[in-house]
Amino acid sequence: MDALSRRTLLAAGAATAAGLAAGCGTTRGSEGEQAAPPTAAAASGSRAAAPTPVPRPPATLIGDGSTSDTGPQPHQPKPVQLQAGERPPQFVVFSWDGAGELDNRLFSRFRHLAKEHGASMTFFLSGIYTLPESKKNLYHPPQHHIGASDIDYLSDQHIRATLQQIALAWLDGHEIGTHFNGHFCGSNGVGRWSPDEWDSEIEQAMSFVMNWKTNTGFSDLPALPFDYRKELIGARTPCLEGQRALLPTAVARGWKYDSSGSGGLQVWPQKFQGGALWDFPLQSIPFPGHSFQVLSMDYNIMYNQSGTNTKADPAKRGGWQTQARDSYLAGFDRAYHGNRAPFIIGNHFEQWNGGIYMNAVEDVLTEIAGHPEVRLVSFRQLVQWLEAQDPAVLRKLQELNPGEAPTGGWESFLGNAAGSASSSDSASSAGASAGASVGASVGASAGTS
């Protein structure tokens, strides 16, 4: 059974409703902080001047100077292969859809939080967040009229703030993926697109990011410090729709992963599309107070609390925030004390229900960051670690069901993995059978990402 089929096991009985189409909606407002090269922190608490930053090679500008090649990305861990019998790290990926800096300054808030805890994240940038509305005629969305979009174009000041945050995020060590452009969902959405139409959407998203100087006329901001053609290795589709038609295009472009699936199990990732792409779906996690599970994304938790009402009863928000936090922590605990499968969380920079989901995510990150062997990583970093491992060890890990700790402990389970690992087909069957062990259904699943 392929990975796409495995992901649908829990979702088979899920209720489906017409959800908030945007999921990444925007409001207008003030400008974010100014971008600047990072400086090295002092090695101790003394008052001595901070050491000189490690020199970086001169930037090689690309195209119109909107992007540049500044060498290897800073703050990237070196993948280390598990030793025989070693317990795997607990990877956690915090990922963000849309990734624009607005009045609420949530981008900068969570970038600063990540820095405090040594975390890396993945920011899925919407390409039109770098395109002024006055130039929207440059966007030719598949199956829609020129310039159409189901999310707002940003004001000039927000485009500036977003560009600054994207640059700072990359220099901090975060990954910049793509959330494509117009965020079309539902009956006239991305689920109807062909592989060629997805290719057009990707090409346009890349063009907007790589030509923002021409399109905006901004001359006082530095080039983004990365080559987006090399940086872009994965994506999440709007509303988690259209994945099947996207995948052939992703493979043709040499991408490494996709995170557009829903209803995934908390099991170790496998590759699909003939072994070309890692499958990183959003996961079904416990939902306190309910017999069903919920997707590991802020929107889905909200939808199961207040439907599409993003400004619901303030008297209920405290309880909802606690429920959201505890749901994430339950998903983390199930992996951490069980099979150690990477835990994937999806978010939006939104203030739904008074910002309680942002508060819950911050509480969760702060809580789990201090646990032994926890690694807060980007999807890119997770891919690099997975590909550094002995395939036989990965096959053993893939045999474990959600929440299942290895019988006899990790030393026994992985001690002779290379000699005893089952075939990848057996691992796939083991993962597929896990649906019965974690619950019968997922909560109401409106269009999400």
HELIX and SHEET records of a PDB file:
HELIX    1   1 ALA A    3  ARG A    7  1                                   5    
HELIX    2   2 LEU A   10  GLY A   13  5                                   4    
HELIX    3   3 LEU A  106  GLU A  116  1                                  11    
HELIX    4   4 GLY A  127  THR A  130  5                                   4    
HELIX    5   5 GLU A  133  LEU A  138  5                                   6    
HELIX    6   6 ASP A  156  ASP A  172  1                                  17    
HELIX    7   7 GLY A  186  ASN A  188  5                                   3    
HELIX    8   8 VAL A  190  ARG A  192  5                                   3    
HELIX    9   9 PRO A  195  MET A  210  1                                  16    
HELIX   10  10 TRP A  212  THR A  216  1                                   5    
HELIX   11  11 TYR A  228  GLU A  231  1                                   4    
HELIX   12  12 PRO A  238  LEU A  240  5                                   3    
HELIX   13  13 GLN A  243  ALA A  252  1                                  10    
HELIX   14  14 ASP A  298  SER A  306  1                                   9    
HELIX   15  15 PRO A  314  LYS A  316  5                                   3    
HELIX   16  16 ARG A  317  TYR A  336  1                                  20    
HELIX   17  17 TRP A  352  GLY A  355  5                                   4    
HELIX   18  18 ILE A  356  ALA A  369  1                                  14    
HELIX   19  19 PHE A  379  ALA A  388  1                                  10    
HELIX   20  20 PRO A  391  GLN A  398  1                                   8    
HELIX   21  21 GLY A  409  GLY A  415  1                                   7    
HELIX   22  22 ALA A  417  SER A  420  1                                   4    
HELIX   23  23 SER A  424  ALA A  432  1                                   9    
HELIX   24  24 GLY A  435  VAL A  438  1                                   4    
SHEET    1   A 2 THR A  60  ILE A  62  0                                        
SHEET    2   A 2 THR A  67  ASP A  69 -1                                        
SHEET    1   B 4 GLU A 175  THR A 178  0                                        
SHEET    2   B 4 THR A 122  LEU A 125  1                                        
SHEET    3   B 4 GLN A  90  GLY A  98  1                                        
SHEET    4   B 4 PHE A 343  HIS A 348  1                                        
SHEET    1   C 4 GLU A 175  THR A 178  0                                        
SHEET    2   C 4 THR A 122  LEU A 125  1                                        
SHEET    3   C 4 GLN A  90  GLY A  98  1                                        
SHEET    4   C 4 VAL A 374  LEU A 376  1                                        
SHEET    1   D 3 TYR A 257  ASP A 258  0                                        
SHEET    2   D 3 LEU A 277  ASP A 279  1                                        
SHEET    3   D 3 LYS A 271  PHE A 272 -1                                        
SHEET    1   E 2 SER A 284  PRO A 286  0                                        
SHEET    2   E 2 GLN A 293  LEU A 295 -1                                        
END                                                                             
